[in-house]
Amino acid sequence: MEKMTAELAASFLLAERGDAHHPRADHAAYVASWLKVLKDEPRAIFTAAGKARQAADWMHARQPAVETEAVA
């Protein structure tokens, strides 16, 4: 469950930054490891996604504010 949450949080943060993600051959095996958790608890993906969103929000809240210049 922790790996699923961490992976989802990383995906959220990368997507928000606009960083491209290039799948590798070992990604399928890694995601396949989640299947046991999902088979045992079908709603686990929703729990993990919710915790991942909280983690991403927590990280955002700790970033220094970015000052923007007014465009004239």
ZIWO-V302317 format. One record per run of one state. SS is the DSSP state (H for helix, E for strand, C for the rest). FROM is the first residue (numbers start at 1). LEN is the number of residues. If there is no record, write none. Layout:
((SS/FROM/LEN) (SS/FROM/LEN))
This chain:
((C/1/1) (H/2/16) (C/18/7) (H/25/8) (C/33/2) (H/35/6) (C/41/3) (H/44/18) (C/62/11))
